[in-house]
Amino acid sequence: MQWGLWALVMSLVMGWLAKARRAAAVTKGARVLTHPPTTLVVGIVCTGFFVLVAILAGIYASAESRWTPYGFICFALLSAPLIVEALRVRHELTDEGIVYRALWTRHGMVAWAEVESAHWSPSMKWLALTTRDRRVLRFSGMLNGLDSLALALKERAPALHADKVTAKVLADACQGRLPRIWV
C-alpha cells in the first residue's frame, strides 16, 4: 500500500512537471531555453520540507538520536540545486550558436559549426552536445524549448553525429513530441 501510494504520487507529480514544458521563449531574436516554473516550485517545496523536518527532529530528538536533524539537512542540501538550476540555467539559440549559462560554470558560447555530436541519456534524461574541443553542454529533458533545440540542430548542424536513440529523440522533438521524463 505504501509503495503504491508513493508510485501514484510520483506519477502525478512527474506528469505535472512534464506537462509544464512549453516552447522556447523568444527574446531579442533568440530562442531561450529555461526551466519551467514547476522546477522551482518542486525545489522550494522539497528543500523547505526537509529543513522543516530537520528543525522538528532537532526539537523533538532524544539524546540517542541527535544526529537525525543532520541527515535531513543533507537531504535539503541535495534538493537545493533544483532551485539554483531553475533560476540560473539558460540557453539561447542564436544564428551564431548557443549562448549558455550552466549550473556551475559562468557562461559561454558555442558556434553551431563546433557542435560535433549529440547523445541522449535515457537514465539521466538529458541531451549532451559535445564540441570539437570536448566541451559538453547538457540540456535537461525538463527544459522549455527542446523542440527548438532539435530544429536548430537539424538546420544548423547537419554533420552532427548521433546514435539511433538520440536521432529518434531529436526527430521526435522536431515533431513536437518531447522525451519522457518519467520511467
C-alpha positions in Angstrom: 0.0 0.0 0.0 2.8 2.4 1.0 4.7 1.9 -2.3 1.6 2.0 -4.4 0.7 5.4 -2.9 4.3 6.6 -3.4 4.2 5.5 -7.1 0.9 7.2 -7.6 2.0 10.5 -6.1 5.3 10.4 -8.1 3.4 9.7 -11.3 1.1 12.6 -10.7 4.0 15.0 -9.8 6.1 13.9 -12.8 3.1 14.2 -15.1 2.5 17.7 -13.8 6.2 18.6 -14.4 6.2 17.1 -17.9 3.0 19.0 -18.9 4.6 22.2 -17.8 7.1 22.2 -20.6 6.4 24.5 -23.5 8.0 26.1 -26.5 11.1 28.3 -26.1 10.6 31.9 -25.3 11.8 34.4 -28.0 14.0 37.2 -26.6 15.7 39.7 -28.9 15.5 37.3 -31.9 17.0 34.3 -29.9 15.1 31.3 -28.7 15.6 30.9 -25.0 15.6 27.5 -23.2 14.8 27.7 -19.5 13.3 25.5 -16.8 9.5 25.8 -16.3 8.4 27.4 -13.1 7.4 23.9 -11.8 11.1 23.0 -11.4 11.5 26.0 -9.0 8.3 25.0 -7.1 9.5 21.4 -6.6 12.9 22.6 -5.5 11.4 25.1 -2.9 8.9 22.5 -1.6 11.5 19.7 -1.2 14.1 21.9 0.4 11.6 23.6 2.7 10.1 20.2 3.7 13.5 18.8 4.6 14.5 21.9 6.5 11.2 21.8 8.4 11.7 18.1 9.3 15.2 18.8 10.4 14.0 21.6 12.7 11.3 19.4 14.1 13.8 16.5 14.5 16.1 18.8 16.4 13.4 20.0 18.7 11.9 16.5 19.5 15.0 14.3 19.1 16.1 12.2 22.0 19.6 12.2 23.3 20.4 9.0 21.4 19.2 10.4 18.0 20.8 13.9 18.0 22.3 13.1 14.6 18.9 12.8 12.9 18.5 16.5 12.0 21.8 16.5 10.2 20.5 13.7 7.9 17.5 15.8 7.0 19.8 18.8 6.4 21.8 16.7 4.0 18.5 15.9 2.1 17.7 19.6 2.0 21.2 20.3 0.6 20.6 17.6 -2.1 17.3 19.3 -3.2 18.6 22.9 -3.1 20.4 22.6 -6.5 16.9 22.4 -8.1 16.3 25.9 -7.0 19.6 27.1 -8.4 19.1 25.2 -11.6 15.7 26.7 -12.1 17.0 30.2 -11.6 20.4 30.0 -13.3 20.4 27.6 -16.2 19.6 29.3 -19.5 20.5 28.6 -23.2 19.9 31.0 -26.0 19.8 29.7 -29.6 21.1 32.4 -31.9 22.1 32.5 -35.5 25.7 32.2 -34.5 25.4 29.4 -32.0 24.3 28.5 -28.4 24.9 31.1 -25.7 24.7 29.2 -22.4 24.7 29.8 -18.6 25.1 26.5 -16.8 24.6 25.5 -13.2 28.3 25.5 -12.1 30.1 27.4 -14.9 29.6 31.1 -15.6 28.7 31.4 -19.3 29.9 30.7 -22.7 29.2 30.4 -26.4 29.4 27.5 -28.8 29.2 28.1 -32.5 26.9 25.7 -34.5 30.0 24.6 -36.5 31.7 23.5 -33.3 29.0 21.0 -32.3 30.2 17.6 -33.2 28.0 15.0 -31.6 24.8 14.5 -29.5 23.9 11.8 -27.1 20.5 11.4 -25.3 20.9 9.8 -21.9 17.8 7.8 -21.1 18.8 7.3 -17.4 19.7 11.0 -16.8 17.1 12.4 -19.1 19.4 14.9 -20.8 20.8 15.7 -24.2 24.6 16.1 -24.2 26.2 18.0 -27.0 29.9 17.6 -27.4 32.0 20.2 -29.2 35.2 19.7 -31.2 37.3 20.9 -28.2 35.5 18.3 -26.0 33.2 20.7 -24.1 29.9 19.1 -23.2 26.7 21.1 -23.0 23.9 19.2 -21.2 20.2 20.1 -21.8 17.8 18.7 -19.3 14.7 16.9 -20.6 12.7 19.3 -18.4 13.8 22.5 -20.3 11.2 24.5 -22.2 12.1 24.6 -25.9 13.8 21.3 -26.5 11.8 21.2 -29.8 13.5 24.5 -30.8 16.9 23.0 -30.0 16.2 19.9 -32.1 15.1 22.0 -35.0 18.2 24.3 -34.7 20.5 21.2 -34.6 18.8 19.8 -37.7 19.1 23.1 -39.6 22.5 24.4 -38.4 24.5 21.3 -37.5 23.7 18.8 -40.3 27.0 16.9 -39.8 26.0 16.1 -36.2 26.9 12.6 -35.1 24.2 10.8 -33.1 23.3 7.2 -32.2 19.9 5.7 -33.2 18.3 6.5 -29.8 19.4 10.2 -29.9 18.4 10.6 -33.6 15.0 9.3 -32.7 14.7 11.7 -29.7 15.7 14.6 -31.9 13.4 13.7 -34.8 10.5 13.3 -32.3 11.3 16.7 -30.7 11.3 18.3 -34.2 7.8 17.0 -34.5 6.8 18.4 -31.1 7.0 15.0 -29.2 9.2 15.7 -26.2 11.1 12.9 -24.5 9.5 11.2 -21.5 10.9 12.4 -18.2 9.4 9.7 -16.0 10.1 5.9 -16.3 
